[in-house]
Amino acid sequence: MRNPPDLIVVGAGVVGAACAYYAARAGLTVTVIDRGSVAGGTTGAGEGNLLVSDKEPGPELELAMLSTQLWRELAEVLPPRIEYEAKGGLVVASDGQAMAALRDFAARQAQHGVSTETVPGERLRELEPHLAPDLTGGVHYPQDAQVQPALAAAHLLRAAGDRLQLRLGEEVTAILTAPSGEVRGVRTSTGELQAPYVVNAAGTWGGELARLAGVELPVRPRRGFVLVTEPLPRVVRRKVYAADYVADVASDSAALQTSAVVEGTPAGPVLIGASRERVGFDCSLSVEALRCLAGQAVRLFPVLATVRALRTYAGFRPYLPDHLPAIGPDPRRPGLLHACGHEGAGIGLAPATGRIIADSLMGSQLPLDIRSFRPERFGREEAPVTSVPGTRPDFPRKEPRHGA
């Protein structure tokens, strides 16, 4: 694109790709900038979870329900290689107390449109024949699904067509503003690029990018590990996890927490997560975390006891203190929008996030109320930012409207 784009998206993970896709589909020209590669950060280290099963009723569940619908639509237009599977999830309980809590949680979700089916212990092996026989029961969530996240990001960017320009290996070093404080573009390691809007889709580094714009967004890394087994026949049909995983997701603890999430893949390997701990950007191997994950997975699926783990990898979830992402325009810095802080749910929530960003830019009716995701909820404007002289490009700015 020879002319300046309408929009710059910083971050080529799945959230940034979804923002670019929906913006381009709305008729905007978009430049996506990333200091690394497509899906080179949190997206590339994810399992591809598209979950409603772990969402407490509230704003995040509403976002997840919208994304569930949008992922189904995307699966019809993106190549099958994104490996979209509407395989459902199964959350299991090991005793009566855990089962009672799980049943209550599912009943509250069902009041908000989540499909749930309570499964007694004697029927669990009808859904998952290799499950341990001594589990008390579980809840089946048919709306849970999975994609291959790196492929999903890549194909979303490709589907944006010639309205999108991709610039990889460029680090954004400054957010440029007009004298009045409005965003004018970015400076990267290779020069300046002007645009009237910048989307912060920098994932775990979203806080650093926000600071370049002079605003506070307290995104922090939360490390997690995944074990990958040798290829197997489909011994795990769905996404299966223990009920305490939901509590770990909602926890504020910085200490190591592990709760097994086990799922098969079309290629054969079984993926085993999930651990959580706040250790900064330390990516060193944690034998303790891996030992806990392996043990918990074997307790759920004894058949895995003799299976080899071929590799492991770590990733960093972009954590915000209230466990909700920051989505939408930032009134502290006109022209800056945020799409980050999704923690471990970014892949699942990416389409709804991208749709909201595009609708906000176009002044369209938003698909849901985004006030709980407002980025300014965390802090005030900080230091001044780099400015460039001149007037703002002629691009329509309309106040976003809240949906129902």
SULRAKA-V582469 format. One record per pair of residues at least 12 apart in sequence whose C-alpha atoms are under 8 Angstrom apart, sorted by sequence separation. I is the first residue (numbers start at 1). GAP is how many residues later the second one is. If there is no record, write none. Layout:
BEGIN
[[I;GAP] [I;GAP]]
END
This chain:
BEGIN
[[20;12] [52;12] [121;12] [174;12] [175;12] [183;12] [184;12] [185;12] [186;12] [207;12] [260;12] [261;12] [326;12] [327;12] [51;13] [52;13] [121;13] [124;13] [173;13] [174;13] [183;13] [184;13] [185;13] [206;13] [207;13] [245;13] [260;13] [261;13] [326;13] [327;13] [121;14] [123;14] [124;14] [172;14] [173;14] [174;14] [183;14] [205;14] [245;14] [259;14] [260;14] [275;14] [325;14] [326;14] [339;14] [17;15] [103;15] [121;15] [122;15] [172;15] [173;15] [183;15] [204;15] [205;15] [244;15] [245;15] [258;15] [259;15] [325;15] [326;15] [339;15] [16;16] [52;16] [120;16] [121;16] [172;16] [173;16] [204;16] [245;16] [258;16] [259;16] [325;16] [326;16] [120;17] [121;17] [171;17] [172;17] [204;17] [242;17] [258;17] [324;17] [325;17] [50;18] [119;18] [120;18] [170;18] [171;18] [176;18] [241;18] [242;18] [257;18] [258;18] [275;18] [323;18] [324;18] [325;18] [339;18] [118;19] [119;19] [170;19] [241;19] [242;19] [256;19] [257;19] [274;19] [323;19] [12;20] [118;20] [119;20] [170;20] [241;20] [256;20] [257;20] [273;20] [323;20] [337;20] [7;21] [9;21] [11;21] [12;21] [118;21] [119;21] [240;21] [241;21] [255;21] [256;21] [272;21] [320;21] [6;22] [7;22] [8;22] [9;22] [10;22] [11;22] [12;22] [117;22] [118;22] [239;22] [240;22] [255;22] [256;22] [272;22] [318;22] [319;22] [320;22] [5;23] [6;23] [7;23] [8;23] [9;23] [10;23] [11;23] [116;23] [117;23] [239;23] [240;23] [254;23] [255;23] [318;23] [319;23] [320;23] [5;24] [6;24] [7;24] [8;24] [9;24] [10;24] [116;24] [117;24] [239;24] [253;24] [254;24] [318;24] [319;24] [5;25] [8;25] [12;25] [13;25] [14;25] [116;25] [238;25] [239;25] [254;25] [272;25] [317;25] [318;25] [5;26] [12;26] [13;26] [115;26] [116;26] [236;26] [237;26] [238;26] [317;26] [318;26] [327;26] [12;27] [13;27] [114;27] [115;27] [236;27] [237;27] [317;27] [12;28] [13;28] [115;28] [236;28] [248;28] [328;28] [13;29] [14;29] [114;29] [235;29] [285;29] [327;29] [328;29] [13;30] [234;30] [327;30] [13;31] [234;31] [258;31] [283;31] [329;31] [371;31] [283;32] [328;32] [370;32] [106;33] [256;33] [260;33] [369;33] [234;34] [236;34] [258;34] [259;34] [362;34] [363;34] [366;34] [368;34] [369;34] [233;35] [258;35] [262;35] [281;35] [362;35] [363;35] [365;35] [366;35] [367;35] [368;35] [369;35] [53;36] [102;36] [103;36] [231;36] [232;36] [260;36] [261;36] [361;36] [362;36] [363;36] [364;36] [365;36] [366;36] [367;36] [368;36] [99;37] [102;37] [175;37] [176;37] [231;37] [232;37] [259;37] [260;37] [338;37] [361;37] [363;37] [364;37] [365;37] [366;37] [367;37] [51;38] [53;38] [99;38] [174;38] [175;38] [230;38] [231;38] [232;38] [360;38] [363;38] [365;38] [99;39] [173;39] [174;39] [230;39] [231;39] [360;39] [361;39] [94;40] [95;40] [96;40] [229;40] [230;40] [360;40] [94;41] [95;41] [228;41] [229;41] [359;41] [360;41] [93;42] [94;42] [228;42] [229;42] [328;42] [92;43] [93;43] [94;43] [228;43] [327;43] [92;44] [93;44] [227;44] [228;44] [330;44] [332;44] [92;45] [93;45] [226;45] [227;45] [328;45] [329;45] [330;45] [331;45] [92;46] [226;46] [227;46] [327;46] [328;46] [329;46] [330;46] [91;47] [92;47] [226;47] [326;47] [327;47] [328;47] [90;48] [91;48] [225;48] [226;48] [324;48] [325;48] [326;48] [327;48] [332;48] [56;49] [65;49] [90;49] [91;49] [224;49] [225;49] [226;49] [324;49] [326;49] [332;49] [90;50] [91;50] [224;50] [225;50] [57;51] [89;51] [90;51] [224;51] [225;51] [57;52] [88;52] [89;52] [223;52] [224;52] [56;53] [88;53] [89;53] [223;53] [224;53] [55;54] [88;54] [89;54] [222;54] [223;54] [57;55] [87;55] [88;55] [89;55] [222;55] [223;55] [86;56] [87;56] [88;56] [89;56] [222;56] [223;56] [86;57] [87;57] [88;57] [221;57] [222;57] [223;57] [86;58] [87;58] [221;58] [222;58] [223;58] [86;59] [87;59] [221;59] [85;60] [86;60] [220;60] [221;60] [223;60] [84;61] [85;61] [52;62] [84;62] [85;62] [83;63] [84;63] [227;63] [83;64] [84;64] [225;64] [82;65] [83;65] [225;65] [82;66] [227;66] [82;67] [227;67] [82;69] [252;69] [81;70] [82;70] [82;73] [250;73] [68;75] [79;76] [78;77] [230;77] [78;78] [229;78] [230;78] [229;79] [230;79] [229;80] [230;80] [78;81] [228;81] [229;81] [227;82] [228;82] [229;82] [227;83] [228;83] [227;84] [228;84] [227;85] [226;86] [227;86] [225;87] [226;87] [53;88] [225;88] [226;88] [52;89] [225;89] [224;90] [225;90] [52;91] [53;91] [223;91] [224;91] [51;92] [52;92] [223;92] [224;92] [51;93] [223;93] [224;93] [50;94] [51;94] [222;94] [223;94] [49;95] [50;95] [144;95] [221;95] [222;95] [49;96] [50;96] [221;96] [222;96] [49;97] [50;97] [220;97] [221;97] [222;97] [48;98] [49;98] [220;98] [221;98] [47;99] [48;99] [219;99] [220;99] [48;100] [219;100] [220;100] [47;101] [48;101] [219;101] [47;102] [218;102] [219;102] [46;103] [218;103] [44;105] [130;105] [43;106] [44;106] [129;106] [130;106] [43;107] [128;108] [128;109] [39;110] [127;110] [128;110] [39;111] [38;112] [204;112] [206;112] [204;113] [205;113] [39;114] [203;114] [204;114] [38;115] [39;115] [203;115] [204;115] [38;116] [215;117] [215;118] [214;119] [213;120] [222;121] [219;122] [38;130] [37;131] [32;132] [36;132] [37;132] [30;133] [31;133] [32;133] [33;133] [34;133] [35;133] [36;133] [29;134] [30;134] [31;134] [32;134] [33;134] [34;134] [35;134] [36;134] [206;134] [14;135] [18;135] [21;135] [25;135] [28;135] [29;135] [30;135] [31;135] [32;135] [33;135] [34;135] [35;135] [206;135] [14;136] [17;136] [21;136] [24;136] [27;136] [31;136] [33;136] [34;136] [35;136] [200;136] [204;136] [13;137] [17;137] [20;137] [24;137] [33;137] [34;137] [35;137] [198;137] [199;137] [200;137] [201;137] [203;137] [204;137] [14;138] [15;138] [18;138] [21;138] [22;138] [33;138] [34;138] [197;138] [198;138] [199;138] [200;138] [201;138] [202;138] [203;138] [14;139] [17;139] [18;139] [21;139] [24;139] [33;139] [196;139] [197;139] [198;139] [199;139] [200;139] [201;139] [203;139] [13;140] [14;140] [17;140] [20;140] [24;140] [197;140] [199;140] [200;140] [12;141] [102;141] [14;142] [20;144] [98;145] [90;148] [92;148] [89;149] [90;149] [91;149] [92;149] [93;149] [87;150] [88;150] [89;150] [90;150] [91;150] [92;150] [93;150] [183;150] [87;151] [88;151] [89;151] [90;151] [91;151] [92;151] [182;151] [183;151] [184;151] [87;152] [91;152] [181;152] [182;152] [183;152] [181;153] [182;153] [183;153] [217;158] [217;159] [216;160] [218;160] [42;161] [217;161] [1;162] [10;162] [41;162] [42;162] [216;162] [217;162] [1;163] [216;163] [1;164] [215;164] [216;164] [215;165] [216;165] [215;166] [216;166] [132;167] [214;167] [215;167] [132;168] [214;168] [215;168] [131;169] [132;169] [214;169] [131;170] [132;170] [214;170] [130;171] [131;171] [211;171] [213;171] [214;171] [130;172] [213;172] [130;173] [212;173] [8;177] [47;179] [83;183] [16;185] [15;186] [16;186] [8;187] [7;188] [10;188] [13;188] [4;189] [5;189] [6;189] [7;189] [8;189] [9;189] [10;189] [11;189] [12;189] [13;189] [4;190] [5;190] [6;190] [7;190] [8;190] [9;190] [10;190] [11;190] [12;190] [13;190] [4;191] [6;191] [7;191] [8;191] [9;191] [10;191] [11;191] [54;191] [55;191] [7;192] [9;192] [10;192] [11;192] [54;192] [54;195] [196;196] [196;197] [149;198] [195;198] [196;199] [184;204] [181;206] [177;208] [179;208] [184;208] [176;209] [177;209] [178;209] [179;209] [175;210] [176;210] [177;210] [178;210] [179;210] [182;210] [174;211] [175;211] [176;211] [177;211] [178;211] [179;211] [174;212] [176;212] [178;212] [178;213] [178;214] [47;224] [60;264] [45;268] [45;269] [46;269] [45;270] [45;271] [42;273] [41;274] [42;274] [41;275] [42;275] [68;280] [71;280] [67;281] [70;281] [67;282] [70;282] [67;283] [64;284] [67;284] [64;285] [67;285] [63;286] [66;286] [64;288] [63;289] [63;290] [51;294] [50;295] [49;296] [50;297] [51;297] [46;298] [49;298] [50;298] [48;299] [49;299] [50;299] [48;300] [46;301] [43;303] [43;304] [63;305] [62;306] [59;311] [59;313] [16;323] [15;324] [15;325] [15;331] [19;331] [23;331] [14;332] [15;332] [18;332] [19;332] [22;332] [23;332] [26;332] [14;333] [18;333] [21;333] [22;333] [15;334] [19;334] [20;334] [23;334] [15;335] [18;335] [19;335] [23;335] [14;336] [15;336] [18;336] [19;336] [22;336] [26;336] [17;337] [18;337] [15;338] [16;338] [19;338] [15;339] [19;339] [6;389]]
END
